[in-house]
């Protein structure tokens, strides 16, 4: 159709063709802004103002940016400025490199060798090896090698590479991170490493706190801890129980709000992270109202991460317990529930800290003992009372110590870390004397109407469109029969009674006929 073959000379140079023009076009393009009509231009002042507002929004945990995919966040981040040494700020070029350069004498701590030796001797006399942390570490490694090996195998649970890999899987896959804290020691079971990682690397993910096991502490302590932690991140009090939960409705309502914020996604994932044995799997079972995750009162029951479907748009992710690197002692690690008590070889060494933290009256009420001098004497009396004795009547101290530590972890011994107070928020009058810890527990039977409504809403979401269709049919039937019900409720009641009587008489007649047939 078209002659597109070029015309060439004998040297192969193109002379012409169908799509070649003899007129040379003007190669200059007009510099017009209309060529870039699909782009958006912003001024420098507007960009700086938006950067300030964006930084304020990101630092506020209660404010979220909607439709983050459409916002060019990379342009609003101010590039890092390279720190360059300003040599000319200290000395001019002429004084350093020019013809009039001035050479300065170096500053020495001593003028002669004798003065240097005397200064070194004075510093050596002032040195204290007990305050040198590096020297103490080297001393422990050289003098107690076997103890360090035992600690590496037992007291470093939750710090393996596999556990950290599971944690980062959950952090990468989740849109909302739920950090579960123990209400008895919220700051001790808080992971600063996860919070810093989310601020630096995952700033678009939301983080919330849940104070689990709030039934083991007084109400005023829980409310004060919620007030303190809410200044940094949204915080909820929770009690994990399939039959009588507390805070379930508030948590479901909060997760629904997050699903509305992430309306650009079909579903969102909520990851539960925290220390071992703080109740992550129990919270998931409470939300589902059945046992979907394996739980146990011992740490390390959850081995790998797992997905659980809560609603059509909300998925839950269970994560193994992770212990971030810190400066906790062996006793702190045991009392936080990181180590399994049955694996301890010297459990009696940690009972002394339990007796120091728990009030004496609570220990007496729990074990019905009185008048012990130290923790060894206490364990010996407990062994004789419970009958845990070796051959020859020697007390089994290690076994009784494991029992006491197990009671501590399960909450049978009342203890909690009191929250800090100030002049604006003074402590309650009953904060120092807790005669009966049971009086501070929550009344789960009188659960709020909001929790019940949220549970009903969750059930409606799970049932889906079938319930809606059935509800529409019922509404139509109610509309048709509404007038009749209003006019003759009493007549209908009498008619029902007569109908029941006729049915009973009909059944009796049928029974009589059956008996007659049998006789024949």
VOGU-3710 file (C-alpha; in Angstrom, 3 decimals, decimal comma):
1> xxxxxxxxxx> 0,000/0,000/0,000  2,761/2,371/0,962  6,181/2,513/-0,629  8,358/2,549/2,475  11,526/1,343/0,757  14,230/4,043/0,989  16,119/5,264/-2,051  19,891/4,777/-1,741  22,901/5,624/-3,872  25,724/3,315/-4,760
11> xxxxxxxxxx> 27,503/4,086/-1,489  24,409/3,109/0,545  23,502/6,620/1,604  19,762/7,260/1,912  18,634/9,883/-0,571  14,869/9,815/-0,058  11,782/7,749/0,554  8,068/7,802/1,290  8,446/8,958/4,904  11,301/11,363/4,356
21> xxxxxxxxxx> 10,788/15,077/4,012  13,031/17,389/2,037  12,280/20,311/4,343  14,452/20,331/7,418  12,275/20,807/10,582  13,062/23,278/13,331  14,718/21,182/16,045  14,138/23,708/18,832  11,271/22,844/21,199  9,378/25,712/22,731
31> xxxxxxxxxx> 10,052/25,884/26,510  6,489/25,796/27,741  5,126/24,541/31,083  2,188/22,954/29,320  4,434/20,110/28,171  4,471/18,929/31,820  0,743/19,092/32,418  0,559/15,700/34,192  3,007/16,716/36,925  2,372/18,659/40,105
41> xxxxxxxxxx> 4,644/21,514/41,071  5,059/22,728/44,648  7,007/25,664/45,973  9,857/25,427/48,453  7,912/27,140/51,247  4,936/24,857/50,745  7,239/21,833/50,745  8,873/22,872/54,026  5,518/23,514/55,656  4,225/20,131/54,519
51> xxxxxxxxxx> 7,367/18,462/55,881  6,765/19,999/59,299  3,117/18,948/59,330  4,032/15,453/58,153  6,639/15,062/60,892  4,113/16,187/63,511  1,575/13,695/62,187  4,005/10,805/62,172  5,076/11,481/65,762  1,462/11,450/66,955
61> xxxxxxxxxx> 0,295/7,814/67,459  -3,369/8,840/67,333  -3,139/10,470/63,878  -2,830/8,504/60,653  -2,214/9,393/57,031  -4,912/8,173/54,698  -4,042/6,827/51,237  -0,307/6,687/51,846  0,231/5,051/48,456  -0,804/8,272/46,700
71> xxxxxxxxxx> 1,449/10,522/48,801  5,077/10,817/47,550  6,662/10,460/50,975  10,152/10,132/49,468  10,006/13,753/48,242  8,976/15,081/51,641  11,887/13,525/53,486  14,676/16,015/53,712  17,911/14,510/52,337  20,671/13,859/54,800
81> xxxxxxxxxx> 23,349/16,487/54,655  26,903/15,282/54,544  28,876/16,514/57,502  31,952/18,227/56,087  34,749/19,582/58,173  34,977/23,359/57,875  38,715/23,970/58,040  38,506/27,612/57,067  36,203/28,265/60,012  39,006/27,572/62,472
91> xxxxxxxxxx> 41,987/28,960/60,544  42,277/30,954/57,360  43,997/29,652/54,260  46,822/32,187/54,468  47,671/31,225/58,070  47,774/27,541/57,213  49,054/27,192/53,630  50,062/30,652/52,460  53,386/32,464/52,582  52,534/33,795/56,033
101> xxxxxxxxxx> 51,679/30,398/57,509  52,038/30,068/61,238  53,153/26,807/62,765  51,721/26,080/66,182  53,279/23,938/68,825  51,302/20,772/69,711  49,603/20,648/73,082  51,165/17,952/75,267  49,927/16,711/78,629  53,490/16,698/80,007
111> xxxxxxxxxx> 56,570/18,759/79,202  59,093/16,026/80,030  59,284/12,279/80,443  59,323/12,536/84,254  56,071/14,525/84,249  54,458/11,954/81,926  55,446/9,097/84,259  54,076/10,908/87,308  50,759/11,582/85,536  50,456/7,911/84,597
121> xxxxxxxxxx> 51,121/6,849/88,202  48,432/9,193/89,516  45,845/7,815/87,103  46,823/4,260/88,047  46,247/5,026/91,738  42,779/6,434/91,005  41,709/3,402/88,920  38,970/1,213/90,453  38,475/-2,176/88,835  35,014/-2,635/90,379
131> xxxxxxxxxx> 33,669/0,272/88,295  35,158/-1,015/85,046  32,404/-2,967/83,265  34,763/-4,373/80,633  37,093/-5,742/83,303  34,176/-7,358/85,152  33,026/-9,112/81,980  36,495/-10,463/81,333  36,748/-11,574/84,955  33,465/-13,487/84,756
141> xxxxxxxxxx> 34,508/-15,199/81,533  37,852/-16,315/82,985  36,720/-17,330/86,485  33,230/-18,761/85,770  33,414/-20,473/82,396  30,965/-23,270/83,211  28,385/-20,855/84,578  28,376/-18,857/81,364  27,883/-22,006/79,307  24,846/-22,934/81,416
151> xxxxxxxxxx> 23,416/-19,436/81,037  23,874/-19,522/77,279  21,821/-22,700/76,990  19,038/-21,913/79,458  18,795/-18,204/80,221  18,959/-17,042/76,599  15,642/-18,475/75,502  13,733/-16,409/72,975  16,904/-14,928/71,470  17,791/-17,461/68,786
161> xxxxxxxxxx> 18,084/-16,558/65,143  15,030/-18,636/64,283  12,844/-16,751/66,791  14,034/-13,374/65,494  13,304/-14,511/61,933  9,742/-15,375/62,985  9,379/-11,945/64,588  10,478/-10,083/61,467  8,117/-12,204/59,368  5,230/-11,038/61,528
171> xxxxxxxxxx> 6,370/-7,402/61,458  6,685/-7,421/57,667  3,345/-9,142/57,082  1,262/-7,098/59,552  -0,456/-3,775/58,986  -1,139/-3,275/62,713  1,242/-4,432/65,464  -0,178/-5,336/68,882  2,438/-5,489/71,625  1,111/-7,527/74,556
181> xxxxxxxxxx> 2,353/-6,454/78,001  1,988/-8,088/81,397  -0,090/-5,819/83,651  2,020/-6,865/86,658  5,197/-5,436/85,092  4,397/-3,434/81,923  7,758/-1,701/81,586  9,684/-4,916/82,260  7,882/-6,790/79,473  8,072/-3,929/76,998
191> xxxxxxxxxx> 10,284/-4,333/73,920  12,009/-1,073/73,027  13,779/-2,797/70,140  10,493/-3,456/68,312  9,317/0,130/68,856  12,548/1,631/67,511  12,513/-0,724/64,523  8,962/0,315/63,639  9,830/4,009/63,926  12,873/3,755/61,665
201> xxxxxxxxxx> 12,003/1,040/59,151  8,210/0,606/59,346  6,843/4,050/60,134  3,658/3,367/58,113  2,575/0,570/60,474  0,445/1,255/63,560  1,440/0,036/67,026  -0,867/-0,436/70,015  -0,382/-1,774/73,549  -2,528/-4,341/75,367
211> xxxxxxxxxx> -2,235/-4,774/79,145  -3,095/-8,434/79,571  -3,699/-10,205/82,908  -5,288/-7,096/84,373  -7,299/-9,363/86,699  -4,116/-9,930/88,752  -3,602/-6,263/89,707  -5,829/-3,637/91,379  -8,093/-1,485/89,263  -6,358/1,780/90,149
221> xxxxxxxxxx> -2,969/0,383/89,042  -4,356/-0,759/85,681  -6,057/2,576/85,009  -2,880/4,489/85,901  -0,707/2,325/83,641  -3,194/2,788/80,796  -3,047/6,537/81,372  0,779/6,555/81,280  1,221/4,301/78,240  -1,546/6,036/76,275
231> xxxxxxxxxx> 0,674/9,103/75,987  2,931/7,133/73,622  0,631/4,609/71,918  -3,036/3,573/72,150  -3,380/1,263/75,163  -6,170/-1,119/76,202  -6,699/-3,202/79,343  -7,565/-6,824/78,647  -8,353/-10,078/80,392  -8,038/-13,164/78,198
241> xxxxxxxxxx> -10,849/-15,624/78,853  -13,134/-17,475/76,461  -16,079/-17,474/78,891  -15,721/-14,134/80,749  -13,383/-11,765/78,877  -12,759/-8,112/79,607  -11,913/-5,511/76,975  -12,840/-7,735/74,043  -15,411/-5,327/72,628  -13,030/-2,371/72,775
251> xxxxxxxxxx> -10,296/-4,323/70,969  -12,643/-5,510/68,209  -13,960/-1,993/67,746  -10,398/-0,652/67,460  -9,464/-3,293/64,880  -12,531/-2,381/62,843  -11,432/1,244/62,845  -8,028/0,198/61,533  -9,686/-1,812/58,770  -11,599/1,317/57,759
261> xxxxxxxxxx> -8,364/3,336/57,696  -6,816/0,728/55,368  -9,755/0,776/52,980  -7,404/0,448/50,019  -6,745/-3,187/51,011  -9,133/-6,110/50,869  -8,072/-7,283/54,313  -5,607/-6,249/57,025  -3,311/-8,363/59,172  -2,849/-7,795/62,901
271> xxxxxxxxxx> 0,324/-9,231/64,454  0,666/-10,013/68,174  4,210/-9,717/69,556  5,702/-9,585/73,037  7,571/-11,486/75,729  7,003/-15,218/76,226  4,076/-16,208/78,439  2,292/-12,828/78,354  -0,869/-14,225/76,742  -0,645/-13,564/72,989
281> xxxxxxxxxx> -2,281/-16,844/71,983  -4,885/-16,499/74,757  -5,997/-13,128/73,381  -6,468/-14,653/69,922  -8,521/-17,502/71,408  -10,611/-14,939/73,287  -11,341/-13,002/70,100  -12,351/-16,187/68,265  -14,297/-17,555/71,288  -12,713/-20,961/70,830
291> xxxxxxxxxx> -9,316/-22,601/71,060  -7,579/-21,968/67,740  -4,045/-21,529/69,156  -2,268/-23,906/71,465  -1,833/-22,315/74,910  -0,096/-23,401/78,113  1,030/-21,706/81,363  4,660/-22,222/80,332  6,832/-20,133/77,995  7,772/-21,246/74,498
301> xxxxxxxxxx> 4,548/-23,062/73,627  4,171/-21,183/70,311  6,989/-22,284/68,013  6,141/-20,674/64,642  3,900/-17,902/63,382  0,382/-18,776/62,243  -2,521/-17,016/60,524  -6,006/-16,952/62,090  -9,108/-15,600/60,364  -11,097/-13,275/62,664
311> xxxxxxxxxx> -13,457/-11,634/60,151  -13,752/-11,201/56,427  -11,378/-8,220/56,461  -9,272/-8,888/59,577  -6,624/-11,598/59,971  -4,641/-12,290/63,158  -1,000/-13,456/63,263  0,379/-15,246/66,311  4,118/-14,866/66,955  6,489/-16,750/69,273
321> xxxxxxxxxx> 7,739/-14,886/72,325  10,911/-12,875/71,753  13,253/-11,576/74,455  15,162/-8,466/73,327  18,748/-7,986/74,525  18,816/-6,248/77,908  20,686/-6,181/81,203  18,359/-8,452/83,191  19,857/-10,806/85,739  19,109/-14,512/85,888
331> xxxxxxxxxx> 16,510/-13,916/88,603  14,751/-11,259/86,529  14,648/-13,621/83,551  13,096/-16,387/85,649  10,511/-14,122/87,318  9,434/-12,684/83,947  8,483/-16,164/82,786  11,062/-16,525/80,018  12,545/-19,807/81,329  10,622/-22,964/82,079
341> xxxxxxxxxx> 10,733/-23,625/85,800  11,129/-27,404/85,499  14,457/-26,935/83,677  16,089/-24,947/86,505  18,847/-26,717/88,390  19,113/-24,150/91,216  15,539/-22,920/91,576  16,035/-22,163/95,286  18,316/-19,216/94,441  15,407/-17,335/92,867
351> xxxxxxxxxx> 12,891/-17,859/95,696  14,608/-15,203/97,801  13,610/-12,511/95,283  10,010/-13,789/95,359  9,856/-13,464/99,150  11,269/-9,945/98,911  8,743/-8,766/96,322  5,603/-10,414/97,710  4,231/-9,193/101,018  4,631/-11,550/103,962
361> xxxxxxxxxx> 0,902/-11,694/104,683  0,170/-12,970/101,180  2,786/-15,722/101,517  1,316/-16,756/104,861  -2,191/-16,822/103,446  -1,125/-18,899/100,436  1,074/-21,529/102,103  -0,196/-21,345/105,733  3,317/-20,919/107,092  4,692/-18,543/109,702
371> xxxxxxxxxx> 8,020/-17,576/111,221  10,787/-18,265/108,704  14,209/-16,667/108,821  15,345/-16,852/105,200  14,314/-18,479/101,949  16,028/-21,781/102,774  14,157/-22,015/106,084  10,925/-21,183/104,269  11,475/-23,937/101,693  12,349/-26,492/104,404
381> xxxxxxxxxx> 9,120/-25,755/106,292  7,142/-25,931/103,067  8,716/-29,302/102,243  7,763/-30,751/105,624  4,238/-29,356/105,355  3,609/-30,722/101,849  5,506/-34,000/102,375  8,208/-33,413/99,773  11,049/-35,262/101,478  13,933/-37,434/100,354
391> xxxxxxxxxx> 15,035/-40,625/102,025  16,009/-40,020/105,588  13,618/-37,090/105,976  15,746/-34,569/104,089  13,616/-31,805/102,489  13,442/-31,628/98,693  14,211/-27,915/98,469  14,609/-27,745/94,690  11,173/-29,249/93,991  9,432/-26,923/96,465
401> xxxxxxxxxx> 11,269/-23,955/94,955  9,884/-24,886/91,530  6,386/-25,038/93,030  6,764/-21,545/94,497  8,065/-20,160/91,183  5,166/-21,807/89,349  2,688/-20,162/91,745  4,420/-16,840/91,118  4,092/-17,141/87,345  0,446/-18,236/87,505
411> xxxxxxxxxx> -0,525/-15,280/89,697  -1,282/-17,176/92,915  1,118/-14,870/94,769  -0,215/-11,283/94,445  2,417/-8,882/93,164  2,616/-5,959/90,730  4,902/-3,039/89,964  3,183/0,144/91,199  2,844/2,861/88,549  4,526/6,246/89,067
421> xxxxxxxxxx> 2,433/9,122/90,398  2,862/12,884/90,431  1,232/15,911/92,007  -1,513/16,046/89,376  -2,263/12,318/89,715  -1,762/11,380/93,391  -1,939/7,738/94,480  -5,251/6,445/95,842  -5,652/6,158/99,626  -5,710/2,351/99,487
431> xxxxxxxxxx> -2,550/2,043/97,366  -0,269/1,117/100,280  -2,536/-1,347/102,074  -3,940/-4,170/99,964  -5,601/-6,375/102,567  -7,618/-8,438/100,120  -6,401/-8,525/96,508  -9,620/-10,190/95,341  -11,635/-7,052/95,999  -9,744/-5,229/93,243
441> xxxxxxxxxx> -10,544/-7,749/90,530  -12,893/-6,841/87,724  -16,523/-7,880/87,747  -16,692/-9,748/84,461  -20,331/-10,739/84,848  -21,450/-7,109/84,634  -19,848/-6,603/81,280  -20,697/-3,399/79,453  -23,346/-3,315/76,785  -20,774/-2,136/74,240
451> xxxxxxxxxx> -18,828/-5,387/74,550  -21,987/-7,402/74,011  -22,952/-5,330/70,988  -19,485/-5,801/69,464  -19,686/-9,552/69,989  -23,043/-9,634/68,248  -21,591/-7,550/65,417  -18,708/-9,970/65,062  -21,118/-12,896/64,825  -23,098/-11,061/62,152
461> xxxxxxxxxx> -19,923/-10,490/60,126  -19,066/-14,171/60,253  -22,518/-15,308/59,163  -22,433/-13,021/56,113  -25,142/-12,420/53,579  -27,369/-15,301/54,727  -28,321/-13,485/57,893  -29,123/-10,359/55,924  -31,466/-12,262/53,611  -33,177/-13,967/56,539
471> xxxxxxxxxx> -33,503/-10,630/58,305  -35,142/-9,081/55,231  -37,666/-11,931/55,039  -38,479/-11,590/58,726  -38,941/-7,853/58,357  -41,398/-8,390/55,492  -43,371/-10,929/57,511  -43,403/-8,610/60,511  -44,723/-5,758/58,373  -47,556/-7,907/57,004
481> xxxxxxxxxx> -48,589/-9,294/60,345  -47,916/-6,182/62,399  -51,444/-4,788/62,241  -52,987/-8,133/63,119  -50,723/-8,533/66,128  -51,602/-5,116/67,478  -55,370/-5,661/67,166  -55,820/-9,161/68,577  -52,949/-10,330/70,758  -55,349/-11,644/73,424
491> xxxxxxxxxx> -57,550/-13,419/70,872  -54,514/-15,083/69,347  -53,433/-16,302/72,766  -56,845/-17,877/73,420  -56,862/-19,387/69,938  -53,468/-20,931/70,516  -54,652/-22,509/73,768  -57,738/-23,968/72,054  -55,602/-25,253/69,209  -53,208/-26,924/71,657
501> xxxxxxxxxx> -56,184/-28,573/73,398  -57,521/-29,873/70,100  -54,087/-31,251/69,175  -53,823/-33,061/72,521  -57,324/-34,529/72,100  -56,463/-35,621/68,542  -53,299/-37,337/69,783  -55,285/-39,154/72,504  -57,808/-40,364/69,918  -55,024/-41,671/67,735
511> xxxxxxxxxx> -53,478/-43,516/70,666  -56,833/-45,088/71,474  -57,266/-46,279/67,909  -53,763/-47,796/67,944  -54,557/-49,675/71,149  -57,781/-51,060/69,686  -55,962/-52,262/66,616  -53,377/-54,010/68,820  -56,141/-55,751/70,817  -57,759/-57,012/67,646
//
